[in-house]
Amino acid sequence: MLRNLPEHIRACLHEAAECRERAARYDSEEFKQPYLDMERRWMRLAQSYEFMEALDRFLADKDRAKEEEEREKKE
């Protein structure tokens, strides 16, 4: 599944996993929490990229449908 994702999204997910692993090294919430916060930020960035990718596909599909409709009207 990860192989199908664009590189920039995979990079965000990789960074999030790195943060999660670093947080796991600590018992103290004081030291753990900054890494968990950073993990959450990387995940949000990945989700934002995924949303933009989906929006781009939607708009491209809409443009193709409109072009096809206009071609059909001409025929």
N, CA, C and O atoms as a Maestro MAE file, in Angstrom:
{
 s_m_m2io_version
 :::
 2.0.0
}

f_m_ct {
 s_m_title
 :::
 protein
 m_atom[300] {
  # First column is atom index #
  i_m_mmod_type
  r_m_x_coord
  r_m_y_coord
  r_m_z_coord
  i_m_residue_number
  s_m_chain_name
  s_m_pdb_residue_name
  s_m_pdb_atom_name
  i_m_atomic_number
  :::
  1 25 0.810 -1.185 0.000 1 A "MET " " N  " 7
  2 3 0.000 0.000 0.000 1 A "MET " " CA " 6
  3 2 0.859 1.258 0.000 1 A "MET " " C  " 6
  4 15 0.566 2.197 -0.740 1 A "MET " " O  " 8
  5 25 1.912 1.299 0.812 2 A "LEU " " N  " 7
  6 3 2.761 2.480 0.863 2 A "LEU " " CA " 6
  7 2 3.465 2.740 -0.457 2 A "LEU " " C  " 6
  8 15 3.760 3.887 -0.792 2 A "LEU " " O  " 8
  9 25 3.735 1.683 -1.205 3 A "ARG " " N  " 7
  10 3 4.422 1.866 -2.488 3 A "ARG " " CA " 6
  11 2 3.590 2.677 -3.468 3 A "ARG " " C  " 6
  12 15 4.141 3.341 -4.346 3 A "ARG " " O  " 8
  13 25 2.276 2.630 -3.329 4 A "ASN " " N  " 7
  14 3 1.399 3.358 -4.245 4 A "ASN " " CA " 6
  15 2 1.271 4.832 -3.898 4 A "ASN " " C  " 6
  16 15 0.745 5.616 -4.689 4 A "ASN " " O  " 8
  17 25 1.749 5.211 -2.720 5 A "LEU " " N  " 7
  18 3 1.653 6.605 -2.304 5 A "LEU " " CA " 6
  19 2 2.768 7.439 -2.930 5 A "LEU " " C  " 6
  20 15 3.868 6.938 -3.165 5 A "LEU " " O  " 8
  21 25 2.483 8.703 -3.197 6 A "PRO " " N  " 7
  22 3 3.539 9.589 -3.689 6 A "PRO " " CA " 6
  23 2 4.671 9.708 -2.663 6 A "PRO " " C  " 6
  24 15 4.464 9.519 -1.465 6 A "PRO " " O  " 8
  25 25 5.838 10.017 -3.147 7 A "GLU " " N  " 7
  26 3 7.037 10.077 -2.295 7 A "GLU " " CA " 6
  27 2 6.868 11.049 -1.129 7 A "GLU " " C  " 6
  28 15 7.281 10.742 -0.011 7 A "GLU " " O  " 8
  29 25 6.270 12.214 -1.369 8 A "HIS " " N  " 7
  30 3 6.159 13.200 -0.287 8 A "HIS " " CA " 6
  31 2 5.243 12.709 0.837 8 A "HIS " " C  " 6
  32 15 5.452 13.066 1.996 8 A "HIS " " O  " 8
  33 25 4.250 11.910 0.518 9 A "ILE " " N  " 7
  34 3 3.381 11.351 1.558 9 A "ILE " " CA " 6
  35 2 4.113 10.244 2.301 9 A "ILE " " C  " 6
  36 15 4.034 10.156 3.526 9 A "ILE " " O  " 8
  37 25 4.822 9.400 1.565 10 A "ARG " " N  " 7
  38 3 5.617 8.348 2.216 10 A "ARG " " CA " 6
  39 2 6.643 8.953 3.160 10 A "ARG " " C  " 6
  40 15 6.875 8.427 4.248 10 A "ARG " " O  " 8
  41 25 7.258 10.057 2.747 11 A "ALA " " N  " 7
  42 3 8.259 10.716 3.590 11 A "ALA " " CA " 6
  43 2 7.633 11.207 4.893 11 A "ALA " " C  " 6
  44 15 8.232 11.068 5.959 11 A "ALA " " O  " 8
  45 25 6.441 11.775 4.815 12 A "CYS " " N  " 7
  46 3 5.743 12.234 6.027 12 A "CYS " " CA " 6
  47 2 5.442 11.061 6.953 12 A "CYS " " C  " 6
  48 15 5.646 11.153 8.164 12 A "CYS " " O  " 8
  49 25 4.960 9.968 6.389 13 A "LEU " " N  " 7
  50 3 4.644 8.796 7.201 13 A "LEU " " CA " 6
  51 2 5.897 8.203 7.823 13 A "LEU " " C  " 6
  52 15 5.866 7.718 8.954 13 A "LEU " " O  " 8
  53 25 6.997 8.243 7.087 14 A "HIS " " N  " 7
  54 3 8.276 7.757 7.619 14 A "HIS " " CA " 6
  55 2 8.717 8.622 8.800 14 A "HIS " " C  " 6
  56 15 9.128 8.102 9.838 14 A "HIS " " O  " 8
  57 25 8.630 9.932 8.636 15 A "GLU " " N  " 7
  58 3 9.012 10.844 9.715 15 A "GLU " " CA " 6
  59 2 8.128 10.632 10.940 15 A "GLU " " C  " 6
  60 15 8.618 10.660 12.069 15 A "GLU " " O  " 8
  61 25 6.829 10.422 10.726 16 A "ALA " " N  " 7
  62 3 5.912 10.171 11.842 16 A "ALA " " CA " 6
  63 2 6.315 8.898 12.584 16 A "ALA " " C  " 6
  64 15 6.305 8.863 13.815 16 A "ALA " " O  " 8
  65 25 6.666 7.868 11.846 17 A "ALA " " N  " 7
  66 3 7.087 6.611 12.468 17 A "ALA " " CA " 6
  67 2 8.382 6.809 13.256 17 A "ALA " " C  " 6
  68 15 8.547 6.247 14.338 17 A "ALA " " O  " 8
  69 25 9.291 7.602 12.714 18 A "GLU " " N  " 7
  70 3 10.542 7.898 13.424 18 A "GLU " " CA " 6
  71 2 10.238 8.591 14.759 18 A "GLU " " C  " 6
  72 15 10.826 8.254 15.787 18 A "GLU " " O  " 8
  73 25 9.335 9.539 14.734 19 A "CYS " " N  " 7
  74 3 8.971 10.247 15.966 19 A "CYS " " CA " 6
  75 2 8.344 9.295 16.980 19 A "CYS " " C  " 6
  76 15 8.631 9.370 18.175 19 A "CYS " " O  " 8
  77 25 7.489 8.401 16.494 20 A "ARG " " N  " 7
  78 3 6.856 7.428 17.378 20 A "ARG " " CA " 6
  79 2 7.911 6.531 18.025 20 A "ARG " " C  " 6
  80 15 7.839 6.236 19.218 20 A "ARG " " O  " 8
  81 25 8.894 6.100 17.224 21 A "GLU " " N  " 7
  82 3 9.969 5.257 17.756 21 A "GLU " " CA " 6
  83 2 10.804 6.008 18.785 21 A "GLU " " C  " 6
  84 15 11.195 5.438 19.804 21 A "GLU " " O  " 8
  85 25 11.077 7.268 18.529 22 A "ARG " " N  " 7
  86 3 11.856 8.069 19.494 22 A "ARG " " CA " 6
  87 2 11.069 8.252 20.787 22 A "ARG " " C  " 6
  88 15 11.642 8.182 21.874 22 A "ARG " " O  " 8
  89 25 9.782 8.482 20.683 23 A "ALA " " N  " 7
  90 3 8.954 8.649 21.880 23 A "ALA " " CA " 6
  91 2 8.969 7.378 22.723 23 A "ALA " " C  " 6
  92 15 8.969 7.437 23.953 23 A "ALA " " O  " 8
  93 25 8.981 6.246 22.061 24 A "ALA " " N  " 7
  94 3 8.944 4.957 22.773 24 A "ALA " " CA " 6
  95 2 10.209 4.718 23.593 24 A "ALA " " C  " 6
  96 15 10.215 3.871 24.486 24 A "ALA " " O  " 8
  97 25 11.260 5.445 23.303 25 A "ARG " " N  " 7
  98 3 12.527 5.276 24.041 25 A "ARG " " CA " 6
  99 2 12.465 5.873 25.440 25 A "ARG " " C  " 6
  100 15 13.316 5.581 26.281 25 A "ARG " " O  " 8
  101 25 11.460 6.709 25.691 26 A "TYR " " N  " 7
  102 3 11.391 7.420 26.957 26 A "TYR " " CA " 6
  103 2 10.234 6.927 27.808 26 A "TYR " " C  " 6
  104 15 9.165 6.594 27.297 26 A "TYR " " O  " 8
  105 25 10.463 6.886 29.113 27 A "ASP " " N  " 7
  106 3 9.402 6.569 30.059 27 A "ASP " " CA " 6
  107 2 8.699 7.836 30.516 27 A "ASP " " C  " 6
  108 15 7.505 7.826 30.816 27 A "ASP " " O  " 8
  109 25 9.444 8.912 30.563 28 A "SER " " N  " 7
  110 3 8.924 10.182 31.049 28 A "SER " " CA " 6
  111 2 8.053 10.854 29.996 28 A "SER " " C  " 6
  112 15 8.460 11.012 28.845 28 A "SER " " O  " 8
  113 25 6.846 11.250 30.405 29 A "GLU " " N  " 7
  114 3 5.941 11.968 29.500 29 A "GLU " " CA " 6
  115 2 6.560 13.287 29.061 29 A "GLU " " C  " 6
  116 15 6.329 13.748 27.943 29 A "GLU " " O  " 8
  117 25 7.336 13.884 29.933 30 A "GLU " " N  " 7
  118 3 7.983 15.166 29.622 30 A "GLU " " CA " 6
  119 2 8.875 15.045 28.386 30 A "GLU " " C  " 6
  120 15 8.914 15.960 27.563 30 A "GLU " " O  " 8
  121 25 9.577 13.947 28.248 31 A "PHE " " N  " 7
  122 3 10.465 13.739 27.101 31 A "PHE " " CA " 6
  123 2 9.742 13.083 25.929 31 A "PHE " " C  " 6
  124 15 10.097 13.297 24.770 31 A "PHE " " O  " 8
  125 25 8.736 12.289 26.241 32 A "LYS " " N  " 7
  126 3 7.996 11.551 25.217 32 A "LYS " " CA " 6
  127 2 7.050 12.457 24.423 32 A "LYS " " C  " 6
  128 15 6.939 12.329 23.204 32 A "LYS " " O  " 8
  129 25 6.371 13.372 25.120 33 A "GLN " " N  " 7
  130 3 5.308 14.162 24.518 33 A "GLN " " CA " 6
  131 2 5.739 14.994 23.301 33 A "GLN " " C  " 6
  132 15 5.000 15.041 22.318 33 A "GLN " " O  " 8
  133 25 6.893 15.644 23.329 34 A "PRO " " N  " 7
  134 3 7.279 16.411 22.129 34 A "PRO " " CA " 6
  135 2 7.374 15.543 20.868 34 A "PRO " " C  " 6
  136 15 7.025 15.990 19.776 34 A "PRO " " O  " 8
  137 25 7.842 14.317 21.022 35 A "TYR " " N  " 7
  138 3 7.934 13.418 19.869 35 A "TYR " " CA " 6
  139 2 6.550 12.977 19.401 35 A "TYR " " C  " 6
  140 15 6.304 12.844 18.202 35 A "TYR " " O  " 8
  141 25 5.650 12.751 20.356 36 A "LEU " " N  " 7
  142 3 4.279 12.372 19.982 36 A "LEU " " CA " 6
  143 2 3.564 13.539 19.305 36 A "LEU " " C  " 6
  144 15 2.780 13.340 18.376 36 A "LEU " " O  " 8
  145 25 3.837 14.751 19.773 37 A "ASP " " N  " 7
  146 3 3.267 15.937 19.119 37 A "ASP " " CA " 6
  147 2 3.786 16.069 17.695 37 A "ASP " " C  " 6
  148 15 3.030 16.374 16.772 37 A "ASP " " O  " 8
  149 25 5.075 15.838 17.530 38 A "MET " " N  " 7
  150 3 5.665 15.937 16.195 38 A "MET " " CA " 6
  151 2 5.132 14.826 15.286 38 A "MET " " C  " 6
  152 15 4.907 15.048 14.096 38 A "MET " " O  " 8
  153 25 4.934 13.639 15.847 39 A "GLU " " N  " 7
  154 3 4.326 12.553 15.062 39 A "GLU " " CA " 6
  155 2 2.960 12.986 14.539 39 A "GLU " " C  " 6
  156 15 2.642 12.779 13.368 39 A "GLU " " O  " 8
  157 25 2.155 13.589 15.412 40 A "ARG " " N  " 7
  158 3 0.821 14.034 15.022 40 A "ARG " " CA " 6
  159 2 0.903 15.089 13.908 40 A "ARG " " C  " 6
  160 15 0.085 15.091 12.988 40 A "ARG " " O  " 8
  161 25 1.881 15.970 13.997 41 A "ARG " " N  " 7
  162 3 2.038 16.990 12.948 41 A "ARG " " CA " 6
  163 2 2.416 16.363 11.610 41 A "ARG " " C  " 6
  164 15 1.899 16.761 10.566 41 A "ARG " " O  " 8
  165 25 3.314 15.385 11.641 42 A "TRP " " N  " 7
  166 3 3.688 14.707 10.393 42 A "TRP " " CA " 6
  167 2 2.487 13.978 9.794 42 A "TRP " " C  " 6
  168 15 2.301 13.968 8.577 42 A "TRP " " O  " 8
  169 25 1.671 13.367 10.661 43 A "MET " " N  " 7
  170 3 0.485 12.657 10.173 43 A "MET " " CA " 6
  171 2 -0.514 13.638 9.565 43 A "MET " " C  " 6
  172 15 -1.119 13.345 8.533 43 A "MET " " O  " 8
  173 25 -0.692 14.784 10.185 44 A "ARG " " N  " 7
  174 3 -1.596 15.796 9.622 44 A "ARG " " CA " 6
  175 2 -1.100 16.278 8.264 44 A "ARG " " C  " 6
  176 15 -1.890 16.481 7.342 44 A "ARG " " O  " 8
  177 25 0.208 16.458 8.150 45 A "LEU " " N  " 7
  178 3 0.764 16.890 6.867 45 A "LEU " " CA " 6
  179 2 0.518 15.823 5.803 45 A "LEU " " C  " 6
  180 15 0.143 16.147 4.677 45 A "LEU " " O  " 8
  181 25 0.724 14.565 6.148 46 A "ALA " " N  " 7
  182 3 0.462 13.469 5.207 46 A "ALA " " CA " 6
  183 2 -1.010 13.463 4.796 46 A "ALA " " C  " 6
  184 15 -1.328 13.284 3.621 46 A "ALA " " O  " 8
  185 25 -1.903 13.657 5.761 47 A "GLN " " N  " 7
  186 3 -3.334 13.687 5.448 47 A "GLN " " CA " 6
  187 2 -3.681 14.878 4.560 47 A "GLN " " C  " 6
  188 15 -4.532 14.771 3.677 47 A "GLN " " O  " 8
  189 25 -3.029 16.003 4.791 48 A "SER " " N  " 7
  190 3 -3.263 17.170 3.937 48 A "SER " " CA " 6
  191 2 -2.826 16.890 2.513 48 A "SER " " C  " 6
  192 15 -3.530 17.230 1.562 48 A "SER " " O  " 8
  193 25 -1.668 16.274 2.365 49 A "TYR " " N  " 7
  194 3 -1.195 15.904 1.031 49 A "TYR " " CA " 6
  195 2 -2.154 14.921 0.366 49 A "TYR " " C  " 6
  196 15 -2.452 15.042 -0.822 49 A "TYR " " O  " 8
  197 25 -2.639 13.934 1.150 50 A "GLU " " N  " 7
  198 3 -3.574 12.954 0.592 50 A "GLU " " CA " 6
  199 2 -4.854 13.637 0.131 50 A "GLU " " C  " 6
  200 15 -5.401 13.294 -0.917 50 A "GLU " " O  " 8
  201 25 -5.336 14.611 0.917 51 A "PHE " " N  " 7
  202 3 -6.528 15.345 0.535 51 A "PHE " " CA " 6
  203 2 -6.295 16.105 -0.770 51 A "PHE " " C  " 6
  204 15 -7.149 16.096 -1.656 51 A "PHE " " O  " 8
  205 25 -5.146 16.757 -0.888 52 A "MET " " N  " 7
  206 3 -4.834 17.511 -2.097 52 A "MET " " CA " 6
  207 2 -4.752 16.585 -3.312 52 A "MET " " C  " 6
  208 15 -5.210 16.945 -4.397 52 A "MET " " O  " 8
  209 25 -4.178 15.413 -3.137 53 A "GLU " " N  " 7
  210 3 -4.107 14.435 -4.223 53 A "GLU " " CA " 6
  211 2 -5.518 14.028 -4.663 53 A "GLU " " C  " 6
  212 15 -5.808 13.960 -5.857 53 A "GLU " " O  " 8
  213 25 -6.391 13.759 -3.684 54 A "ALA " " N  " 7
  214 3 -7.761 13.356 -4.002 54 A "ALA " " CA " 6
  215 2 -8.509 14.501 -4.683 54 A "ALA " " C  " 6
  216 15 -9.269 14.273 -5.623 54 A "ALA " " O  " 8
  217 25 -8.301 15.709 -4.220 55 A "LEU " " N  " 7
  218 3 -8.941 16.871 -4.823 55 A "LEU " " CA " 6
  219 2 -8.468 17.066 -6.261 55 A "LEU " " C  " 6
  220 15 -9.272 17.353 -7.148 55 A "LEU " " O  " 8
  221 25 -7.174 16.913 -6.490 56 A "ASP " " N  " 7
  222 3 -6.636 17.015 -7.856 56 A "ASP " " CA " 6
  223 2 -7.270 15.978 -8.776 56 A "ASP " " C  " 6
  224 15 -7.626 16.287 -9.913 56 A "ASP " " O  " 8
  225 25 -7.415 14.733 -8.278 57 A "ARG " " N  " 7
  226 3 -8.040 13.683 -9.099 57 A "ARG " " CA " 6
  227 2 -9.497 14.022 -9.388 57 A "ARG " " C  " 6
  228 15 -9.967 13.850 -10.512 57 A "ARG " " O  " 8
  229 25 -10.205 14.502 -8.380 58 A "PHE " " N  " 7
  230 3 -11.612 14.875 -8.546 58 A "PHE " " CA " 6
  231 2 -11.755 15.961 -9.603 58 A "PHE " " C  " 6
  232 15 -12.585 15.855 -10.505 58 A "PHE " " O  " 8
  233 25 -10.942 17.002 -9.486 59 A "LEU " " N  " 7
  234 3 -11.034 18.112 -10.440 59 A "LEU " " CA " 6
  235 2 -10.645 17.682 -11.850 59 A "LEU " " C  " 6
  236 15 -11.245 18.130 -12.827 59 A "LEU " " O  " 8
  237 25 -9.649 16.820 -11.956 60 A "ALA " " N  " 7
  238 3 -9.246 16.326 -13.272 60 A "ALA " " CA " 6
  239 2 -10.377 15.498 -13.891 60 A "ALA " " C  " 6
  240 15 -10.661 15.618 -15.083 60 A "ALA " " O  " 8
  241 25 -11.018 14.659 -13.074 61 A "ASP " " N  " 7
  242 3 -12.151 13.863 -13.569 61 A "ASP " " CA " 6
  243 2 -13.295 14.763 -14.001 61 A "ASP " " C  " 6
  244 15 -13.928 14.521 -15.029 61 A "ASP " " O  " 8
  245 25 -13.559 15.794 -13.224 62 A "LYS " " N  " 7
  246 3 -14.624 16.731 -13.551 62 A "LYS " " CA " 6
  247 2 -14.316 17.445 -14.873 62 A "LYS " " C  " 6
  248 15 -15.204 17.609 -15.709 62 A "LYS " " O  " 8
  249 25 -13.071 17.867 -15.061 63 A "ASP " " N  " 7
  250 3 -12.677 18.525 -16.311 63 A "ASP " " CA " 6
  251 2 -12.828 17.583 -17.502 63 A "ASP " " C  " 6
  252 15 -13.302 17.989 -18.563 63 A "ASP " " O  " 8
  253 25 -12.426 16.326 -17.327 64 A "ARG " " N  " 7
  254 3 -12.558 15.344 -18.414 64 A "ARG " " CA " 6
  255 2 -14.024 15.126 -18.765 64 A "ARG " " C  " 6
  256 15 -14.380 15.046 -19.940 64 A "ARG " " O  " 8
  257 25 -14.871 15.030 -17.748 65 A "ALA " " N  " 7
  258 3 -16.305 14.826 -17.987 65 A "ALA " " CA " 6
  259 2 -16.903 16.022 -18.717 65 A "ALA " " C  " 6
  260 15 -17.724 15.855 -19.619 65 A "ALA " " O  " 8
  261 25 -16.502 17.204 -18.337 66 A "LYS " " N  " 7
  262 3 -17.011 18.412 -18.993 66 A "LYS " " CA " 6
  263 2 -16.553 18.474 -20.444 66 A "LYS " " C  " 6
  264 15 -17.340 18.822 -21.325 66 A "LYS " " O  " 8
  265 25 -15.291 18.141 -20.703 67 A "GLU " " N  " 7
  266 3 -14.782 18.130 -22.072 67 A "GLU " " CA " 6
  267 2 -15.517 17.097 -22.919 67 A "GLU " " C  " 6
  268 15 -15.845 17.352 -24.078 67 A "GLU " " O  " 8
  269 25 -15.771 15.934 -22.332 68 A "GLU " " N  " 7
  270 3 -16.494 14.886 -23.050 68 A "GLU " " CA " 6
  271 2 -17.922 15.338 -23.361 68 A "GLU " " C  " 6
  272 15 -18.421 15.096 -24.460 68 A "GLU " " O  " 8
  273 25 -18.569 15.981 -22.420 69 A "GLU " " N  " 7
  274 3 -19.918 16.485 -22.619 69 A "GLU " " CA " 6
  275 2 -19.945 17.520 -23.737 69 A "GLU " " C  " 6
  276 15 -20.855 17.518 -24.566 69 A "GLU " " O  " 8
  277 25 -18.957 18.396 -23.763 70 A "GLU " " N  " 7
  278 3 -18.888 19.421 -24.814 70 A "GLU " " CA " 6
  279 2 -18.645 18.794 -26.185 70 A "GLU " " C  " 6
  280 15 -19.199 19.254 -27.183 70 A "GLU " " O  " 8
  281 25 -17.818 17.745 -26.240 71 A "ARG " " N  " 7
  282 3 -17.596 17.038 -27.507 71 A "ARG " " CA " 6
  283 2 -18.876 16.395 -28.006 71 A "ARG " " C  " 6
  284 15 -19.176 16.434 -29.199 71 A "ARG " " O  " 8
  285 25 -19.630 15.802 -27.089 72 A "GLU " " N  " 7
  286 3 -20.882 15.141 -27.465 72 A "GLU " " CA " 6
  287 2 -21.907 16.154 -28.000 72 A "GLU " " C  " 6
  288 15 -22.676 15.838 -28.908 72 A "GLU " " O  " 8
  289 25 -21.915 17.358 -27.440 73 A "LYS " " N  " 7
  290 3 -22.832 18.397 -27.904 73 A "LYS " " CA " 6
  291 2 -22.496 18.834 -29.310 73 A "LYS " " C  " 6
  292 15 -23.391 19.195 -30.074 73 A "LYS " " O  " 8
  293 25 -21.229 18.810 -29.668 74 A "LYS " " N  " 7
  294 3 -20.781 19.235 -30.987 74 A "LYS " " CA " 6
  295 2 -21.151 18.212 -32.065 74 A "LYS " " C  " 6
  296 15 -21.304 18.556 -33.237 74 A "LYS " " O  " 8
  297 25 -21.288 16.974 -31.656 75 A "GLU " " N  " 7
  298 3 -21.549 15.884 -32.620 75 A "GLU " " CA " 6
  299 2 -22.964 15.827 -33.037 75 A "GLU " " C  " 6
  300 15 -23.337 14.971 -33.838 75 A "GLU " " O  " 8
  :::
 }
 m_bond[299] {
  # First column is bond index #
  i_m_from
  i_m_to
  i_m_order
  :::
  1 1 2 1
  2 2 3 1
  3 3 4 2
  4 3 5 1
  5 5 6 1
  6 6 7 1
  7 7 8 2
  8 7 9 1
  9 9 10 1
  10 10 11 1
  11 11 12 2
  12 11 13 1
  13 13 14 1
  14 14 15 1
  15 15 16 2
  16 15 17 1
  17 17 18 1
  18 18 19 1
  19 19 20 2
  20 19 21 1
  21 21 22 1
  22 22 23 1
  23 23 24 2
  24 23 25 1
  25 25 26 1
  26 26 27 1
  27 27 28 2
  28 27 29 1
  29 29 30 1
  30 30 31 1
  31 31 32 2
  32 31 33 1
  33 33 34 1
  34 34 35 1
  35 35 36 2
  36 35 37 1
  37 37 38 1
  38 38 39 1
  39 39 40 2
  40 39 41 1
  41 41 42 1
  42 42 43 1
  43 43 44 2
  44 43 45 1
  45 45 46 1
  46 46 47 1
  47 47 48 2
  48 47 49 1
  49 49 50 1
  50 50 51 1
  51 51 52 2
  52 51 53 1
  53 53 54 1
  54 54 55 1
  55 55 56 2
  56 55 57 1
  57 57 58 1
  58 58 59 1
  59 59 60 2
  60 59 61 1
  61 61 62 1
  62 62 63 1
  63 63 64 2
  64 63 65 1
  65 65 66 1
  66 66 67 1
  67 67 68 2
  68 67 69 1
  69 69 70 1
  70 70 71 1
  71 71 72 2
  72 71 73 1
  73 73 74 1
  74 74 75 1
  75 75 76 2
  76 75 77 1
  77 77 78 1
  78 78 79 1
  79 79 80 2
  80 79 81 1
  81 81 82 1
  82 82 83 1
  83 83 84 2
  84 83 85 1
  85 85 86 1
  86 86 87 1
  87 87 88 2
  88 87 89 1
  89 89 90 1
  90 90 91 1
  91 91 92 2
  92 91 93 1
  93 93 94 1
  94 94 95 1
  95 95 96 2
  96 95 97 1
  97 97 98 1
  98 98 99 1
  99 99 100 2
  100 99 101 1
  101 101 102 1
  102 102 103 1
  103 103 104 2
  104 103 105 1
  105 105 106 1
  106 106 107 1
  107 107 108 2
  108 107 109 1
  109 109 110 1
  110 110 111 1
  111 111 112 2
  112 111 113 1
  113 113 114 1
  114 114 115 1
  115 115 116 2
  116 115 117 1
  117 117 118 1
  118 118 119 1
  119 119 120 2
  120 119 121 1
  121 121 122 1
  122 122 123 1
  123 123 124 2
  124 123 125 1
  125 125 126 1
  126 126 127 1
  127 127 128 2
  128 127 129 1
  129 129 130 1
  130 130 131 1
  131 131 132 2
  132 131 133 1
  133 133 134 1
  134 134 135 1
  135 135 136 2
  136 135 137 1
  137 137 138 1
  138 138 139 1
  139 139 140 2
  140 139 141 1
  141 141 142 1
  142 142 143 1
  143 143 144 2
  144 143 145 1
  145 145 146 1
  146 146 147 1
  147 147 148 2
  148 147 149 1
  149 149 150 1
  150 150 151 1
  151 151 152 2
  152 151 153 1
  153 153 154 1
  154 154 155 1
  155 155 156 2
  156 155 157 1
  157 157 158 1
  158 158 159 1
  159 159 160 2
  160 159 161 1
  161 161 162 1
  162 162 163 1
  163 163 164 2
  164 163 165 1
  165 165 166 1
  166 166 167 1
  167 167 168 2
  168 167 169 1
  169 169 170 1
  170 170 171 1
  171 171 172 2
  172 171 173 1
  173 173 174 1
  174 174 175 1
  175 175 176 2
  176 175 177 1
  177 177 178 1
  178 178 179 1
  179 179 180 2
  180 179 181 1
  181 181 182 1
  182 182 183 1
  183 183 184 2
  184 183 185 1
  185 185 186 1
  186 186 187 1
  187 187 188 2
  188 187 189 1
  189 189 190 1
  190 190 191 1
  191 191 192 2
  192 191 193 1
  193 193 194 1
  194 194 195 1
  195 195 196 2
  196 195 197 1
  197 197 198 1
  198 198 199 1
  199 199 200 2
  200 199 201 1
  201 201 202 1
  202 202 203 1
  203 203 204 2
  204 203 205 1
  205 205 206 1
  206 206 207 1
  207 207 208 2
  208 207 209 1
  209 209 210 1
  210 210 211 1
  211 211 212 2
  212 211 213 1
  213 213 214 1
  214 214 215 1
  215 215 216 2
  216 215 217 1
  217 217 218 1
  218 218 219 1
  219 219 220 2
  220 219 221 1
  221 221 222 1
  222 222 223 1
  223 223 224 2
  224 223 225 1
  225 225 226 1
  226 226 227 1
  227 227 228 2
  228 227 229 1
  229 229 230 1
  230 230 231 1
  231 231 232 2
  232 231 233 1
  233 233 234 1
  234 234 235 1
  235 235 236 2
  236 235 237 1
  237 237 238 1
  238 238 239 1
  239 239 240 2
  240 239 241 1
  241 241 242 1
  242 242 243 1
  243 243 244 2
  244 243 245 1
  245 245 246 1
  246 246 247 1
  247 247 248 2
  248 247 249 1
  249 249 250 1
  250 250 251 1
  251 251 252 2
  252 251 253 1
  253 253 254 1
  254 254 255 1
  255 255 256 2
  256 255 257 1
  257 257 258 1
  258 258 259 1
  259 259 260 2
  260 259 261 1
  261 261 262 1
  262 262 263 1
  263 263 264 2
  264 263 265 1
  265 265 266 1
  266 266 267 1
  267 267 268 2
  268 267 269 1
  269 269 270 1
  270 270 271 1
  271 271 272 2
  272 271 273 1
  273 273 274 1
  274 274 275 1
  275 275 276 2
  276 275 277 1
  277 277 278 1
  278 278 279 1
  279 279 280 2
  280 279 281 1
  281 281 282 1
  282 282 283 1
  283 283 284 2
  284 283 285 1
  285 285 286 1
  286 286 287 1
  287 287 288 2
  288 287 289 1
  289 289 290 1
  290 290 291 1
  291 291 292 2
  292 291 293 1
  293 293 294 1
  294 294 295 1
  295 295 296 2
  296 295 297 1
  297 297 298 1
  298 298 299 1
  299 299 300 2
  :::
 }
}
